[in-house]
Amino acid sequence: MSGDGASSDASERYGELRHCYGEQIHLIDNPFLTSVLARISSPQVSLPEVLNLIRLSYEILLGAATEEFPRTQVEVSTRMGEFHPKEGVYRGVVLDPATKVVICDVVRAGMVPSQVCFERLLSVLPDASLRLDHLNMSRVTNENDQVTGVDLSGSKVGGSVEDSILLIPDPMGATGSTILRAVEHYRENWGSPRKIIAMPIIVTPEYLKAVLEGIDDVAVYAGRVDRGLSAPEVLATTPGSQWDLERGLNDRSYIVPGAGGLGEVLNNSWC
């Protein structure tokens, strides 16, 4: 993991780690979130706690990712309006309720994160603005357990994504193959969304490179960038400043330090 907070070529936002991966990448620099991710990654943490921590981390990430959503001015009467009819009104900015959002659940690691994002957005946007889709996807590996692609074996998609924000909360951003295949599926069959937001909790430099090269209109919101297999002198530099020398994937395309096979963990497949 890199957490050095050095200077950046990317546009700076409050609460984001400084890096050189470009303005489309947003690494949330929040000590509470990094503490949550550290516990998620620990083998000593029980499954019920991991599930709760995943939900918590996605509530935080979603709050950051809504920076990409359209906004509108509103006037909302408050409970104080009874006593102050003129002043007891909130006048300010909220998420535009006309914004269409499609959340893509990538089975199986993305099931819990997607449900969290769906339910939380239902708290502030009308039902008619939201949809939850499901893609059944899995890694394709060779005889050396190296990832060679992604198998999309089925989907439940509720219709077009034209003029919609497509939100993909798949927790582990390893190779980028999954999100590239998901976006390809939507564009080939369901139209082109107005915006694509990837929401992995942990990403690698390899993932970021693949996603930026493969999707021109993507924004990535992540809680941590892991480049633990990079040389010490590379780890000492600003994330992304020596991008070609950074490495976060082992020979089986698992993230290091990472959190292990989070899809297996969340579904208790190792019990």
C-alpha positions in Angstrom: 0.0 0.0 0.0 1.1 3.5 -0.6 0.1 6.2 1.8 2.7 8.8 1.6 0.6 11.9 0.7 3.4 13.5 -1.4 2.8 16.1 -4.1 0.6 15.2 -7.1 0.2 16.1 -10.8 -3.5 15.3 -10.4 -6.1 17.9 -9.4 -6.3 18.0 -5.6 -9.6 17.5 -3.8 -10.2 17.7 0.0 -9.8 14.2 1.4 -8.0 12.6 -1.5 -4.5 11.1 -1.6 -2.1 13.0 -3.8 -0.9 10.9 -6.8 0.1 11.0 -10.4 -2.4 8.6 -11.9 -4.5 11.4 -13.4 -7.6 13.4 -12.7 -10.0 10.5 -13.3 -8.6 8.6 -10.3 -9.8 9.5 -6.8 -8.0 7.7 -3.9 -9.9 8.6 -0.7 -7.4 9.8 2.0 -9.5 9.1 5.1 -7.9 7.5 8.2 -11.2 6.1 9.3 -11.7 4.4 5.9 -8.1 3.1 5.8 -8.6 1.7 9.3 -11.7 -0.1 8.1 -9.8 -1.5 5.1 -7.0 -2.7 7.3 -9.4 -4.7 9.4 -11.2 -6.1 6.3 -7.8 -7.4 5.1 -6.9 -9.1 8.4 -7.3 -12.9 8.6 -8.2 -12.5 12.3 -11.5 -10.6 11.6 -14.6 -12.8 11.6 -17.0 -13.1 8.7 -19.8 -11.1 10.3 -17.4 -8.2 11.0 -16.0 -8.4 7.4 -19.6 -8.0 6.1 -20.3 -5.0 8.3 -17.0 -3.4 7.4 -17.6 -3.9 3.7 -21.0 -2.2 4.1 -19.4 0.7 6.0 -16.6 1.2 3.5 -19.1 1.4 0.7 -21.2 4.0 2.5 -18.0 6.1 2.7 -17.0 5.5 -0.9 -20.5 6.2 -2.2 -20.5 9.6 -0.4 -17.3 10.5 -2.3 -18.4 9.1 -5.6 -21.6 11.3 -5.6 -19.2 14.2 -6.4 -19.8 13.0 -10.0 -23.6 13.3 -9.8 -25.6 16.3 -11.1 -26.9 18.6 -8.5 -29.8 21.1 -8.2 -31.0 23.9 -6.0 -34.0 23.2 -3.7 -36.1 24.8 -1.0 -37.3 22.4 1.6 -39.4 23.4 4.6 -38.0 22.2 7.9 -39.6 21.4 11.2 -38.6 24.9 12.3 -40.9 26.4 9.7 -43.8 26.2 12.2 -42.0 28.9 14.3 -40.1 30.7 11.5 -42.2 30.4 8.3 -39.7 32.4 6.2 -36.4 31.4 7.7 -37.2 27.8 8.6 -36.5 26.7 5.0 -33.4 24.9 3.7 -32.2 26.6 0.5 -29.3 24.8 -1.0 -27.8 22.1 -3.2 -28.9 18.4 -3.3 -28.4 15.5 -5.7 -30.7 16.1 -8.8 -33.6 13.7 -8.3 -33.9 13.4 -12.1 -30.5 11.7 -12.4 -30.8 8.1 -13.6 -28.4 5.7 -11.8 -27.8 2.0 -12.8 -25.9 0.0 -10.2 -24.1 -3.1 -11.6 -23.7 -6.0 -9.2 -20.8 -8.1 -10.4 -21.5 -11.6 -8.9 -20.1 -12.5 -6.4 -17.8 -10.2 -4.6 -19.9 -7.2 -5.7 -23.2 -8.5 -4.3 -23.0 -6.8 -0.9 -21.4 -3.6 -2.1 -24.0 -3.1 -4.9 -26.9 -3.7 -2.5 -25.5 -1.2 -0.1 -25.1 1.5 -2.8 -28.7 0.7 -4.1 -30.3 1.0 -0.7 -28.3 4.2 0.3 -29.1 6.0 -2.9 -32.8 5.1 -2.4 -32.6 7.2 0.7 -32.0 10.4 -1.3 -33.2 9.7 -4.9 -36.7 8.6 -6.1 -37.3 4.9 -6.8 -37.9 5.6 -10.5 -34.3 7.0 -10.8 -32.6 3.8 -9.6 -32.0 0.3 -10.9 -29.9 -2.7 -9.8 -28.5 -5.0 -12.5 -26.6 -8.3 -12.1 -23.8 -9.8 -14.1 -22.5 -13.3 -13.4 -18.8 -13.1 -14.0 -15.7 -15.1 -13.1 -12.0 -15.2 -13.8 -10.6 -17.2 -16.7 -7.2 -18.6 -15.8 -4.5 -20.6 -17.6 -2.7 -23.7 -16.4 -0.5 -21.5 -14.2 -3.5 -19.9 -12.5 -2.8 -16.6 -14.3 -5.8 -14.5 -15.3 -6.4 -14.5 -19.1 -9.8 -13.0 -19.3 -13.4 -12.9 -17.8 -16.3 -15.3 -18.4 -19.7 -13.6 -18.5 -22.0 -16.5 -18.1 -25.3 -14.7 -17.5 -26.9 -11.3 -16.7 -30.1 -9.7 -15.4 -30.2 -6.2 -16.9 -33.3 -4.1 -16.6 -32.9 -2.1 -19.8 -31.0 0.7 -21.4 -28.3 2.7 -19.7 -28.5 5.6 -22.0 -28.3 8.9 -20.1 -27.7 7.0 -16.9 -24.7 7.0 -14.5 -23.4 3.4 -14.4 -22.0 2.6 -11.0 -19.8 -0.6 -10.6 -19.0 -1.3 -6.9 -16.8 -4.4 -7.4 -14.5 -4.4 -4.3 -11.1 -5.7 -5.6 -9.6 -3.8 -8.5 -6.9 -6.3 -9.5 -6.4 -6.6 -13.3 -9.3 -4.5 -14.6 -10.6 -7.3 -16.7 -13.9 -7.5 -14.9 -14.9 -3.9 -15.3 -13.7 -3.8 -18.9 -15.9 -6.8 -19.7 -18.9 -5.3 -17.8 -18.7 -2.0 -19.7 -18.2 -3.8 -23.0 -21.4 -5.8 -22.3 -23.4 -2.7 -21.5 -22.2 -0.8 -24.5 -22.8 -3.7 -26.9 -26.3 -4.5 -25.6 -27.8 -1.7 -23.6 -26.4 1.6 -24.9 -23.8 4.1 -23.6 -24.1 5.6 -20.1 -23.5 9.3 -19.5 -20.9 8.4 -16.9 -19.1 5.3 -15.6 -18.0 5.2 -12.0 -15.9 2.3 -10.8 -15.8 1.8 -7.0 -13.2 -0.8 -5.9 -12.1 -0.5 -2.2 -8.6 -1.6 -3.2 -6.9 -1.1 -6.5 -3.5 -1.9 -8.1 -1.5 0.3 -10.5 -2.1 -2.4 -13.1 -5.9 -2.0 -12.7 -5.7 1.8 -13.0 -3.7 1.6 -16.2 -6.0 -1.0 -17.8 -9.1 0.9 -16.9 -7.9 4.3 -18.1 -6.7 2.8 -21.3 -9.9 0.8 -21.9 -12.6 3.2 -20.8 -12.4 6.9 -21.8 -15.2 8.3 -19.7 -14.6 6.5 -16.4 -14.0 7.9 -12.9 -12.5 5.5 -10.3 -13.1 6.0 -6.6 -11.1 3.7 -4.3 -10.0 3.5 -0.7 -6.5 2.3 -1.2 -3.9 1.7 -3.9 -1.8 -1.4 -3.3 1.6 -1.7 -5.0 3.3 -3.9 -2.4 5.4 -5.9 -4.9 7.2 -2.7 -6.2 10.9 -2.2 -5.4 11.6 -0.2 -2.2 12.8 2.8 -4.1 9.6 2.9 -6.1 7.5 2.6 -2.9 9.3 5.7 -1.6 8.0 7.8 -4.5 4.6 9.5 -5.1 2.1 6.9 -6.3 1.9 7.0 -10.1 5.2 9.0 -10.6 6.9 5.7 -11.6 3.8 4.0 -12.8 5.5 1.6 -15.2 7.7 0.3 -12.3 4.8 -0.1 -9.8 3.5 -3.6 -9.2 0.6 -4.8 -7.1 -0.3 -8.1 -8.6 1.4 -11.4 -7.9 1.8 -14.2 -10.5 -1.8 -15.4 -9.9 -3.2 -11.9 -10.3 -4.0 -11.4 -6.6 -3.4 -8.0 -5.0 -0.5 -7.6 -2.6 -0.9 -6.7 0.2 -4.6 -6.9 -0.7 -7.3 -8.7 1.2 -7.1 -12.2 -0.2 -9.9 -13.7 -2.3 -12.6 -11.3 -1.1 -15.3 -13.0 -3.2 -14.5 -16.3 -1.4 -14.4 -14.6 2.0 -17.7 -12.8 1.6 -19.4 -16.0 0.5 -17.7 -18.2 3.1 -16.4 -20.4 0.4 -13.4 -21.5 2.4 -15.4 -22.8 5.4 
